[in-house]
Amino acid sequence: MNELHKQIFELFRLLDDIDTAGDMFKEDHTGYREYVEKKQKERWFHINEQEVNELYAEFMPDREVEE
């Protein structure tokens, strides 16, 4: 598996974990939010900010960039 495929898999896995958490937490909205806020931070283990900026430039060129 090349590095790009690994990144895709890991980012998809994070989304899948968040989706599964919806079932795990059901009516516990606070617990769900805390889980998602913690889990979404893991994306930075798989892609860096420069790569993200390059992807936004390629796929959303009209996006306003925050500085």
Buried (B, 14 or more C-beta within 10 A) or exposed (E): EEEEEEBBEBBEEBEEBBEEBEEEBEEEEEEBEEBBEEBEEEBEEBBEEEEEEEEEEEEEEEEEEEE
